[in-house]
Amino acid sequence: MEDGIISFEVQDVHGQSWKLEAPTDMSLSVMEVMKGEGVPVLATCGGMALCATCHVQVIQTTEPLPAPSADELDMLETLPVLTKTSRLSCQLRISTALDGAILKFLGEDNA
């Protein structure tokens, strides 16, 4: 990590991947960074944890991520495919814990 910039990778179910960078000082979500970099995430609800079209599976991190909120867990439980490391990318804030992370995008637009 250099000067408050982290980098992480997002893979889709079709084998495409994106290497993304984001500043840690702007309180951006992973979903916002994905959308800004052209990853085909629908994010229908605009980041309110109401649709799960930004669903990701956390494949690798170097540090533990913050626990999901009750709202995020409620939405995740409605998904037909849920993994132990499923998260909503709209609820994951960019932080040093995501530096070097690998996420697999499982949202609706990617199924």
N, C-alpha and C positions, 0 to 999 in steps of 0.2 A: 504494500500500500504506500502510495506516495502522496504527501501533502493533502490528506483528507479525501482522496479518490480511491475507491475500491473497484475491483474488477471481479466479475463472476460470469458464469456461462449458463445459458438457457438452451436446452435441447427440446426438440419437439418429437412427437411419436413417429414422424416420418424420416427421422435421421438428420434433419437440418439442425444446425446449432448457431448460436449468436454469442459472441464474446462482448460483454457490455461493461461499461465503466460508468460510475456515478459518484457524485460528491456526497460525503456523509453529513454535510452541514445544512442541507436544504429540506430535511424531513420528507424526502420523496419516498414513494412506495416502489416496490419491485415492479408492480403493474405499470406505474407511470413511466418508469425507465424503459420497460419493454415496449410500450406504445410509442414512446418517443424515438426508439431505435428501429421501428418497423416490424417488430415481432407481431404476428397476426392474432393479437388478443382482443376478444370482443369487448370485455369489460362493460357489459350492458348496463349495470347499475351505477357505473361511474365511481366505483371504489367504496361502496357503502356496505359491503359484505352481504348483499342481498341476492346475488345471482350465481355465483361460483363459476362464471365463464372464464375466470382468471386462475383456476385451480392449477397448482404446481405440486410436484413431488420433490422434496428436498433429497437429493441423491448424496451430496457431500457438503460438509462444512468443516471448518477448522475450529470453530467455537460453537457452543450451544446457542440456539436462537431463542429469543423471548417466547414464552408460552403463548399459545393462541388465546384470544379473548373468548368469553362465553358466546358472543354473537358469531364469531368465526367458527367455533366448534358446532354451533347449531346449524349453520349453513353447510358445513362439511358433512354433517351426518345425513344430509338429504341426497348426497351424491351416490350414483349407482356403483362407482368405483372409488374406493377410499383406501389409502395406504396409511401405515403408521406415521409416515412423515408428510402427509398431505397438508398443504397450507393454501390459503387464498393469497395470491401475490399482492392484492390490494391492501392487505393487512400487514404485510411484511415491510417494515421500514428499512431503508438503506442504512446500514451500520457496519462497523468493522467486523462484526460477526459473520457478515456475508462475503467478506473478502476471500476470494478463491472458491466460493461455493459453486456447486453444479446443481441446477434445477431442471426438472423435466416438466415441460408444459403439457398439461392434460386437459385444458379447458375445452369447452364445446366446439370452438372453431377449429380445433386441432385433432378432434377424435376421428 
